[in-house]
Amino acid sequence: MATARTDYGENEHSILYAETSGCCPLCSKSILFRKPGSSRLNKGYEVAHIYPLNPTPSQVTALIGRAAPQAINALENVIALCPSCHTKYDKDFKLDEMDKLRKIKDGFLVEARANATVADYKIQEEVYEPPRILRRLQLLRGWSHEEVSEVFARGTRARRAHGVRAPR
């Protein structure tokens, strides 16, 4: 019995599009297009299953020893591809291509988890620095409101080789 393909909603499509940054991960073509004379952008990608949804007999043979994902239609097993790459991937199935797509998708998932973790933690807007250190850092960073004139050794205001306040 064949597994039914899930009809992904707008939120899922937004996630899949955002993962790829608007480009097919295999050929780098834009996955949105504008019809001539139109100002609207149209979806120019297809949702491809990394592990085949309904493997053919030859794919079943090639996939021996590789476990199918628990949820075959989950977002973790699908990726947005341009139509030509999706067709090529489905028609000319190779384990190398599947592994390549799996690695790309895993990178997307790691990045999404990292972004979610950062969003969970409130990052301090300002780092506290003790007043004495803060004053020194202000001078070093050049954002002090004081007017400081620098005196370089052997400059016009230097009395000796070590500057204005050099020991006598």
Backbone as JSON Lines, residues from 0, in Angstrom:
{"i":0,"aa":"M","n":[0.84,-1.18,0.0],"ca":[0.0,0.0,0.0],"c":[0.89,1.24,0.0]}
{"i":1,"aa":"A","n":[0.59,2.15,-0.88],"ca":[1.41,3.36,-1.03],"c":[1.09,4.35,0.09]}
{"i":2,"aa":"T","n":[2.12,5.03,0.53],"ca":[1.96,6.07,1.55],"c":[1.49,7.34,0.87]}
{"i":3,"aa":"A","n":[0.53,7.99,1.47],"ca":[-0.02,9.22,0.88],"c":[0.91,10.4,1.13]}
{"i":4,"aa":"R","n":[1.01,11.24,0.13],"ca":[1.82,12.46,0.23],"c":[1.04,13.49,1.06]}
{"i":5,"aa":"T","n":[1.74,14.15,1.98],"ca":[1.12,15.19,2.8],"c":[1.0,16.48,2.0]}
{"i":6,"aa":"D","n":[-0.11,17.16,2.2],"ca":[-0.3,18.47,1.58],"c":[0.19,19.5,2.6]}
{"i":7,"aa":"Y","n":[1.34,20.08,2.37],"ca":[1.95,21.01,3.32],"c":[1.27,22.37,3.24]}
{"i":8,"aa":"G","n":[1.07,22.98,4.4],"ca":[0.42,24.28,4.49],"c":[1.41,25.43,4.29]}
{"i":9,"aa":"E","n":[0.88,26.64,4.41],"ca":[1.71,27.84,4.21],"c":[2.88,27.9,5.17]}
{"i":10,"aa":"N","n":[2.65,27.54,6.44],"ca":[3.74,27.59,7.43],"c":[4.87,26.64,7.07]}
{"i":11,"aa":"E","n":[4.51,25.45,6.66],"ca":[5.54,24.47,6.28],"c":[6.3,24.95,5.03]}
{"i":12,"aa":"H","n":[5.57,25.53,4.07],"ca":[6.23,26.05,2.88],"c":[7.17,27.21,3.23]}
{"i":13,"aa":"S","n":[6.75,28.03,4.18],"ca":[7.61,29.14,4.62],"c":[8.9,28.61,5.24]}
{"i":14,"aa":"I","n":[8.78,27.56,6.03],"ca":[9.96,26.96,6.67],"c":[10.88,26.38,5.61]}
{"i":15,"aa":"L","n":[10.32,25.63,4.67],"ca":[11.14,25.0,3.62],"c":[11.83,26.06,2.75]}
{"i":16,"aa":"Y","n":[11.11,27.12,2.42],"ca":[11.71,28.2,1.62],"c":[12.83,28.89,2.39]}
{"i":17,"aa":"A","n":[12.57,29.19,3.67],"ca":[13.57,29.89,4.48],"c":[14.84,29.05,4.66]}
{"i":18,"aa":"E","n":[14.68,27.75,4.79],"ca":[15.85,26.87,4.94],"c":[16.82,27.02,3.77]}
{"i":19,"aa":"T","n":[16.26,27.12,2.58],"ca":[17.11,27.14,1.38],"c":[17.59,28.53,1.01]}
{"i":20,"aa":"S","n":[17.1,29.55,1.73],"ca":[17.44,30.95,1.43],"c":[17.04,31.33,0.0]}
{"i":21,"aa":"G","n":[16.01,30.7,-0.5],"ca":[15.47,31.06,-1.81],"c":[16.16,30.44,-3.0]}
{"i":22,"aa":"C","n":[17.07,29.5,-2.75],"ca":[17.8,28.85,-3.86],"c":[17.71,27.34,-3.74]}
{"i":23,"aa":"C","n":[17.66,26.68,-4.87],"ca":[17.69,25.22,-4.88],"c":[19.04,24.78,-4.29]}
{"i":24,"aa":"P","n":[19.04,23.91,-3.29],"ca":[20.3,23.5,-2.67],"c":[21.21,22.68,-3.59]}
{"i":25,"aa":"L","n":[20.69,22.15,-4.68],"ca":[21.53,21.36,-5.59],"c":[22.11,22.18,-6.74]}
{"i":26,"aa":"C","n":[21.3,23.06,-7.33],"ca":[21.8,23.79,-8.51],"c":[21.89,25.3,-8.29]}
{"i":27,"aa":"S","n":[21.43,25.79,-7.16],"ca":[21.49,27.21,-6.78],"c":[20.58,28.13,-7.6]}
{"i":28,"aa":"K","n":[19.64,27.57,-8.38],"ca":[18.66,28.4,-9.08],"c":[17.67,28.96,-8.08]}
{"i":29,"aa":"S","n":[17.14,30.14,-8.38],"ca":[16.11,30.73,-7.54],"c":[14.88,29.83,-7.55]}
{"i":30,"aa":"I","n":[14.25,29.68,-6.4],"ca":[13.06,28.82,-6.34],"c":[11.77,29.64,-6.29]}
{"i":31,"aa":"L","n":[11.87,30.93,-6.57],"ca":[10.7,31.77,-6.8],"c":[10.85,32.38,-8.18]}
{"i":32,"aa":"F","n":[9.74,32.64,-8.84],"ca":[9.82,33.26,-10.17],"c":[8.68,34.25,-10.33]}
{"i":33,"aa":"R","n":[8.85,35.15,-11.26],"ca":[7.84,36.15,-11.57],"c":[7.42,35.95,-13.02]}
{"i":34,"aa":"K","n":[6.13,35.79,-13.23],"ca":[5.62,35.62,-14.6],"c":[5.75,36.95,-15.33]}
{"i":35,"aa":"P","n":[6.03,36.91,-16.64],"ca":[6.14,38.15,-17.41],"c":[4.86,38.99,-17.29]}
{"i":36,"aa":"G","n":[5.05,40.27,-16.98],"ca":[3.92,41.18,-16.85],"c":[3.23,41.13,-15.5]}
{"i":37,"aa":"S","n":[3.73,40.31,-14.58],"ca":[3.12,40.2,-13.26],"c":[4.06,40.77,-12.2]}
{"i":38,"aa":"S","n":[3.5,41.3,-11.14],"ca":[4.33,41.8,-10.05],"c":[4.41,40.79,-8.9]}
{"i":39,"aa":"R","n":[3.6,39.71,-8.98],"ca":[3.59,38.68,-7.94],"c":[4.7,37.66,-8.14]}
{"i":40,"aa":"L","n":[5.26,37.23,-7.01],"ca":[6.21,36.13,-7.03],"c":[5.44,34.83,-6.92]}
{"i":41,"aa":"N","n":[5.87,33.82,-7.65],"ca":[5.23,32.51,-7.63],"c":[6.2,31.46,-7.12]}
{"i":42,"aa":"K","n":[5.63,30.45,-6.48],"ca":[6.42,29.34,-5.97],"c":[6.98,28.56,-7.14]}
{"i":43,"aa":"G","n":[8.29,28.44,-7.19],"ca":[8.93,27.71,-8.27],"c":[9.7,26.52,-7.75]}
{"i":44,"aa":"Y","n":[9.23,25.92,-6.67],"ca":[9.93,24.75,-6.12],"c":[8.92,23.65,-5.83]}
{"i":45,"aa":"E","n":[9.46,22.47,-5.63],"ca":[8.64,21.33,-5.28],"c":[9.18,20.74,-3.99]}
{"i":46,"aa":"V","n":[8.32,20.13,-3.23],"ca":[8.72,19.49,-1.97],"c":[9.18,18.07,-2.3]}
{"i":47,"aa":"A","n":[10.44,17.81,-2.07],"ca":[11.04,16.5,-2.38],"c":[11.3,15.73,-1.1]}
{"i":48,"aa":"H","n":[10.97,14.46,-1.12],"ca":[11.29,13.58,0.02],"c":[12.75,13.14,-0.12]}
{"i":49,"aa":"I","n":[13.49,13.26,0.95],"ca":[14.9,12.82,0.92],"c":[14.93,11.3,0.9]}
{"i":50,"aa":"Y","n":[14.34,10.67,1.91],"ca":[14.15,9.22,1.87],"c":[12.86,9.03,1.07]}
{"i":51,"aa":"P","n":[12.88,8.24,0.0],"ca":[11.71,8.15,-0.89],"c":[10.42,7.82,-0.16]}
{"i":52,"aa":"L","n":[9.34,8.5,-0.57],"ca":[8.02,8.31,0.02],"c":[7.5,6.9,-0.28]}
{"i":53,"aa":"N","n":[7.53,6.53,-1.54],"ca":[7.11,5.2,-1.99],"c":[8.22,4.64,-2.89]}
{"i":54,"aa":"P","n":[9.23,4.0,-2.27],"ca":[10.37,3.54,-3.06],"c":[9.99,2.49,-4.11]}
{"i":55,"aa":"T","n":[10.63,2.59,-5.27],"ca":[10.46,1.6,-6.33],"c":[11.22,0.34,-5.92]}
{"i":56,"aa":"P","n":[10.99,-0.78,-6.59],"ca":[11.73,-2.0,-6.23],"c":[13.25,-1.83,-6.29]}
{"i":57,"aa":"S","n":[13.75,-1.07,-7.27],"ca":[15.21,-0.87,-7.34],"c":[15.68,0.02,-6.18]}
{"i":58,"aa":"Q","n":[14.86,0.98,-5.79],"ca":[15.23,1.82,-4.65],"c":[15.21,1.02,-3.35]}
{"i":59,"aa":"V","n":[14.23,0.13,-3.22],"ca":[14.16,-0.71,-2.02],"c":[15.44,-1.52,-1.89]}
{"i":60,"aa":"T","n":[15.91,-2.06,-3.01],"ca":[17.16,-2.83,-3.01],"c":[18.34,-1.95,-2.6]}
{"i":61,"aa":"A","n":[18.4,-0.76,-3.15],"ca":[19.51,0.16,-2.84],"c":[19.46,0.64,-1.4]}
{"i":62,"aa":"L","n":[18.26,0.7,-0.81],"ca":[18.1,1.24,0.54],"c":[18.22,0.18,1.64]}
{"i":63,"aa":"I","n":[18.6,-1.05,1.28],"ca":[18.76,-2.1,2.28],"c":[19.81,-1.65,3.29]}
{"i":64,"aa":"G","n":[19.46,-1.79,4.56],"ca":[20.37,-1.38,5.63],"c":[20.17,0.07,6.06]}
{"i":65,"aa":"R","n":[19.31,0.79,5.39],"ca":[19.02,2.18,5.78],"c":[17.58,2.25,6.26]}
{"i":66,"aa":"A","n":[17.45,2.69,7.49],"ca":[16.12,2.75,8.08],"c":[15.33,3.94,7.54]}
{"i":67,"aa":"A","n":[14.07,3.7,7.29],"ca":[13.19,4.79,6.86],"c":[12.87,5.65,8.08]}
{"i":68,"aa":"P","n":[12.69,6.96,7.87],"ca":[12.33,7.82,9.0],"c":[10.98,7.4,9.58]}
{"i":69,"aa":"Q","n":[10.79,7.64,10.88],"ca":[9.53,7.27,11.52],"c":[8.36,7.98,10.87]}
{"i":70,"aa":"A","n":[8.55,9.28,10.62],"ca":[7.5,10.06,9.97],"c":[8.02,10.46,8.59]}
{"i":71,"aa":"I","n":[7.65,9.69,7.58],"ca":[8.19,9.88,6.23],"c":[7.82,11.24,5.64]}
{"i":72,"aa":"N","n":[6.67,11.8,6.05],"ca":[6.23,13.09,5.55],"c":[6.62,14.27,6.45]}
{"i":73,"aa":"A","n":[7.4,14.01,7.49],"ca":[7.81,15.08,8.41],"c":[8.73,16.07,7.7]}
{"i":74,"aa":"L","n":[8.76,17.29,8.2],"ca":[9.63,18.32,7.6],"c":[11.1,17.93,7.65]}
{"i":75,"aa":"E","n":[11.48,17.05,8.55],"ca":[12.87,16.6,8.65],"c":[13.29,15.73,7.46]}
{"i":76,"aa":"N","n":[12.3,15.19,6.73],"ca":[12.6,14.32,5.6],"c":[12.27,14.95,4.24]}
{"i":77,"aa":"V","n":[11.91,16.23,4.22],"ca":[11.6,16.89,2.95],"c":[12.44,18.15,2.79]}
{"i":78,"aa":"I","n":[12.63,18.54,1.54],"ca":[13.45,19.7,1.22],"c":[12.88,20.35,-0.04]}
{"i":79,"aa":"A","n":[13.04,21.65,-0.15],"ca":[12.56,22.37,-1.34],"c":[13.61,22.28,-2.44]}
{"i":80,"aa":"L","n":[13.21,21.77,-3.61],"ca":[14.1,21.67,-4.77],"c":[13.4,22.31,-5.97]}
{"i":81,"aa":"C","n":[14.2,22.81,-6.91],"ca":[13.61,23.31,-8.16],"c":[13.02,22.09,-8.89]}
{"i":82,"aa":"P","n":[12.03,22.3,-9.77],"ca":[11.38,21.15,-10.45],"c":[12.35,20.25,-11.21]}
{"i":83,"aa":"S","n":[13.36,20.83,-11.86],"ca":[14.27,19.98,-12.65],"c":[15.14,19.1,-11.73]}
{"i":84,"aa":"C","n":[15.61,19.65,-10.62],"ca":[16.41,18.83,-9.69],"c":[15.55,17.77,-9.01]}
{"i":85,"aa":"H","n":[14.3,18.13,-8.69],"ca":[13.4,17.16,-8.07],"c":[13.13,16.0,-9.02]}
{"i":86,"aa":"T","n":[12.85,16.3,-10.27],"ca":[12.6,15.25,-11.26],"c":[13.84,14.37,-11.43]}
{"i":87,"aa":"K","n":[14.99,15.01,-11.56],"ca":[16.23,14.25,-11.73],"c":[16.49,13.36,-10.51]}
{"i":88,"aa":"Y","n":[16.26,13.9,-9.31],"ca":[16.49,13.14,-8.08],"c":[15.55,11.93,-8.02]}
{"i":89,"aa":"D","n":[14.28,12.13,-8.36],"ca":[13.32,11.03,-8.29],"c":[13.54,9.98,-9.38]}
{"i":90,"aa":"K","n":[13.82,10.43,-10.61],"ca":[13.94,9.51,-11.74],"c":[15.28,8.76,-11.76]}
{"i":91,"aa":"D","n":[16.34,9.46,-11.36],"ca":[17.68,8.87,-11.39],"c":[18.2,8.78,-9.95]}
{"i":92,"aa":"F","n":[17.5,8.0,-9.13],"ca":[17.82,7.91,-7.71],"c":[19.19,7.28,-7.49]}
{"i":93,"aa":"K","n":[20.02,7.98,-6.69],"ca":[21.33,7.46,-6.31],"c":[21.51,7.7,-4.82]}
{"i":94,"aa":"L","n":[22.14,6.73,-4.16],"ca":[22.38,6.88,-2.73],"c":[23.27,8.09,-2.43]}
{"i":95,"aa":"D","n":[24.22,8.37,-3.33],"ca":[25.11,9.53,-3.12],"c":[24.29,10.82,-3.05]}
{"i":96,"aa":"E","n":[23.32,10.95,-3.96],"ca":[22.46,12.14,-3.98],"c":[21.61,12.21,-2.71]}
{"i":97,"aa":"M","n":[21.1,11.06,-2.28],"ca":[20.29,11.02,-1.07],"c":[21.14,11.44,0.14]}
{"i":98,"aa":"D","n":[22.36,10.92,0.21],"ca":[23.26,11.28,1.31],"c":[23.61,12.77,1.27]}
{"i":99,"aa":"K","n":[23.8,13.29,0.06],"ca":[24.1,14.71,-0.1],"c":[22.93,15.57,0.39]}
{"i":100,"aa":"L","n":[21.71,15.2,-0.03],"ca":[20.52,15.93,0.43],"c":[20.33,15.79,1.93]}
{"i":101,"aa":"R","n":[20.59,14.6,2.46],"ca":[20.46,14.38,3.91],"c":[21.42,15.29,4.67]}
{"i":102,"aa":"K","n":[22.65,15.4,4.17],"ca":[23.66,16.25,4.81],"c":[23.24,17.73,4.74]}
{"i":103,"aa":"I","n":[22.74,18.16,3.59],"ca":[22.28,19.54,3.43],"c":[21.13,19.82,4.41]}
{"i":104,"aa":"K","n":[20.16,18.91,4.45],"ca":[19.0,19.09,5.33],"c":[19.42,19.09,6.79]}
{"i":105,"aa":"D","n":[20.34,18.2,7.16],"ca":[20.82,18.17,8.55],"c":[21.48,19.49,8.92]}
{"i":106,"aa":"G","n":[22.2,20.09,7.97],"ca":[22.8,21.4,8.22],"c":[21.73,22.45,8.45]}
{"i":107,"aa":"F","n":[20.64,22.41,7.67],"ca":[19.52,23.33,7.86],"c":[18.9,23.15,9.24]}
{"i":108,"aa":"L","n":[18.75,21.88,9.66],"ca":[18.13,21.59,10.95],"c":[19.0,22.06,12.11]}
{"i":109,"aa":"V","n":[20.31,21.87,11.99],"ca":[21.23,22.33,13.04],"c":[21.15,23.85,13.15]}
{"i":110,"aa":"E","n":[21.14,24.53,12.02],"ca":[21.04,25.99,12.01],"c":[19.73,26.45,12.64]}
{"i":111,"aa":"A","n":[18.63,25.77,12.34],"ca":[17.32,26.14,12.89],"c":[17.31,25.93,14.41]}
{"i":112,"aa":"R","n":[17.91,24.83,14.89],"ca":[17.98,24.6,16.33],"c":[18.83,25.66,17.02]}
{"i":113,"aa":"A","n":[19.93,26.04,16.39],"ca":[20.79,27.08,16.96],"c":[20.05,28.41,17.04]}
{"i":114,"aa":"N","n":[19.32,28.76,15.99],"ca":[18.54,30.0,16.0],"c":[17.46,29.96,17.07]}
{"i":115,"aa":"A","n":[16.82,28.81,17.25],"ca":[15.78,28.68,18.27],"c":[16.39,28.81,19.66]}
{"i":116,"aa":"T","n":[17.58,28.25,19.87],"ca":[18.25,28.34,21.16],"c":[18.61,29.78,21.48]}
{"i":117,"aa":"V","n":[19.13,30.49,20.52],"ca":[19.48,31.89,20.72],"c":[18.24,32.69,21.06]}
{"i":118,"aa":"A","n":[17.14,32.41,20.39],"ca":[15.9,33.14,20.64],"c":[15.34,32.85,22.03]}
{"i":119,"aa":"D","n":[15.64,31.66,22.57],"ca":[15.14,31.29,23.89],"c":[15.84,32.04,25.03]}
{"i":120,"aa":"Y","n":[17.04,32.46,24.81],"ca":[17.8,33.12,25.85],"c":[17.81,34.62,25.61]}
{"i":121,"aa":"K","n":[17.53,35.35,26.68],"ca":[17.58,36.8,26.57],"c":[19.04,37.2,26.75]}
{"i":122,"aa":"I","n":[19.59,37.78,25.72],"ca":[20.99,38.16,25.76],"c":[21.08,39.57,26.31]}
{"i":123,"aa":"Q","n":[22.02,39.76,27.24],"ca":[22.21,41.07,27.85],"c":[22.53,42.1,26.79]}
{"i":124,"aa":"E","n":[21.84,43.24,26.87],"ca":[22.08,44.32,25.91],"c":[23.43,44.98,26.18]}
{"i":125,"aa":"E","n":[23.78,45.08,27.44],"ca":[24.98,45.81,27.8],"c":[25.79,44.95,28.75]}
{"i":126,"aa":"V","n":[27.04,44.81,28.52],"ca":[27.9,44.05,29.4],"c":[28.38,44.99,30.51]}
{"i":127,"aa":"Y","n":[28.24,44.53,31.74],"ca":[28.65,45.37,32.86],"c":[30.17,45.31,32.99]}
{"i":128,"aa":"E","n":[30.77,46.48,33.09],"ca":[32.2,46.58,33.33],"c":[32.4,47.53,34.5]}
{"i":129,"aa":"P","n":[33.24,47.16,35.47],"ca":[33.49,48.05,36.61],"c":[33.94,49.44,36.14]}
{"i":130,"aa":"P","n":[33.58,50.5,36.86],"ca":[33.88,51.87,36.43],"c":[35.35,52.12,36.07]}
{"i":131,"aa":"R","n":[36.28,51.59,36.86],"ca":[37.7,51.83,36.59],"c":[38.1,51.24,35.24]}
{"i":132,"aa":"I","n":[37.66,50.01,34.99],"ca":[37.97,49.35,33.72],"c":[37.22,50.03,32.58]}
{"i":133,"aa":"L","n":[35.96,50.42,32.83],"ca":[35.18,51.1,31.81],"c":[35.86,52.37,31.33]}
{"i":134,"aa":"R","n":[36.41,53.16,32.28],"ca":[37.09,54.41,31.92],"c":[38.3,54.11,31.04]}
{"i":135,"aa":"R","n":[39.06,53.1,31.4],"ca":[40.23,52.74,30.59],"c":[39.81,52.26,29.2]}
{"i":136,"aa":"L","n":[38.76,51.46,29.16],"ca":[38.29,50.95,27.87],"c":[37.76,52.08,27.0]}
{"i":137,"aa":"Q","n":[37.09,53.06,27.61],"ca":[36.59,54.2,26.84],"c":[37.74,54.91,26.15]}
{"i":138,"aa":"L","n":[38.81,55.12,26.89],"ca":[39.97,55.8,26.3],"c":[40.58,54.97,25.18]}
{"i":139,"aa":"L","n":[40.69,53.66,25.43],"ca":[41.28,52.78,24.42],"c":[40.4,52.68,23.18]}
{"i":140,"aa":"R","n":[39.1,52.61,23.39],"ca":[38.18,52.46,22.27],"c":[37.95,53.77,21.53]}
{"i":141,"aa":"G","n":[38.33,54.88,22.16],"ca":[38.19,56.17,21.5],"c":[36.8,56.74,21.56]}
{"i":142,"aa":"W","n":[35.98,56.31,22.54],"ca":[34.64,56.87,22.62],"c":[34.4,57.61,23.91]}
{"i":143,"aa":"S","n":[35.48,58.17,24.45],"ca":[35.37,59.02,25.63],"c":[34.96,60.42,25.19]}
{"i":144,"aa":"H","n":[34.27,61.14,26.09],"ca":[33.87,62.51,25.78],"c":[34.97,63.51,26.16]}
{"i":145,"aa":"E","n":[36.01,63.01,26.79],"ca":[37.11,63.9,27.15],"c":[37.92,64.25,25.91]}
{"i":146,"aa":"E","n":[38.51,65.41,25.96],"ca":[39.42,65.78,24.88],"c":[40.81,65.41,25.33]}
{"i":147,"aa":"V","n":[41.36,64.45,24.68],"ca":[42.69,63.96,25.03],"c":[43.59,64.19,23.83]}
{"i":148,"aa":"S","n":[44.69,64.85,24.08],"ca":[45.64,65.01,22.99],"c":[46.79,64.06,23.26]}
{"i":149,"aa":"E","n":[47.12,63.3,22.27],"ca":[48.2,62.33,22.42],"c":[49.53,62.99,22.15]}
{"i":150,"aa":"V","n":[50.52,62.58,22.91],"ca":[51.87,63.09,22.73],"c":[52.74,61.9,22.4]}
{"i":151,"aa":"F","n":[53.35,61.96,21.25],"ca":[54.21,60.87,20.83],"c":[55.67,61.21,21.13]}
{"i":152,"aa":"A","n":[56.43,60.21,21.38],"ca":[57.86,60.42,21.63],"c":[58.48,61.14,20.45]}
{"i":153,"aa":"R","n":[59.36,62.1,20.74],"ca":[60.05,62.9,19.72],"c":[59.09,63.84,18.97]}
{"i":154,"aa":"G","n":[57.88,64.04,19.56],"ca":[56.93,64.95,18.94],"c":[57.28,66.39,19.28]}
{"i":155,"aa":"T","n":[56.47,67.34,18.8],"ca":[56.75,68.75,19.03],"c":[56.58,69.13,20.49]}
{"i":156,"aa":"R","n":[55.71,68.44,21.25],"ca":[55.5,68.77,22.65],"c":[56.36,67.91,23.58]}
{"i":157,"aa":"A","n":[57.11,67.02,23.06],"ca":[57.91,66.13,23.89],"c":[59.19,66.83,24.33]}
{"i":158,"aa":"R","n":[59.49,66.71,25.64],"ca":[60.74,67.28,26.16],"c":[61.89,66.3,26.0]}
{"i":159,"aa":"R","n":[61.58,65.08,26.22],"ca":[62.61,64.05,26.14],"c":[62.11,62.9,25.26]}
{"i":160,"aa":"A","n":[62.92,61.89,25.15],"ca":[62.57,60.74,24.31],"c":[61.3,60.04,24.77]}
{"i":161,"aa":"H","n":[60.96,60.15,26.08],"ca":[59.81,59.43,26.61],"c":[58.55,60.27,26.68]}
{"i":162,"aa":"G","n":[58.52,61.51,26.24],"ca":[57.32,62.33,26.2],"c":[57.3,63.42,27.25]}
{"i":163,"aa":"V","n":[56.14,64.06,27.41],"ca":[56.0,65.23,28.28],"c":[56.24,64.88,29.74]}
{"i":164,"aa":"R","n":[55.67,63.82,30.23],"ca":[55.75,63.49,31.65],"c":[56.87,62.5,31.96]}
{"i":165,"aa":"A","n":[57.86,62.48,31.17],"ca":[58.97,61.56,31.4],"c":[59.74,61.99,32.65]}
{"i":166,"aa":"P","n":[60.22,61.05,33.44],"ca":[61.0,61.41,34.63],"c":[62.27,62.14,34.24]}
{"i":167,"aa":"R","n":[62.64,63.1,35.06],"ca":[63.84,63.89,34.79],"c":[65.07,63.32,35.4]}
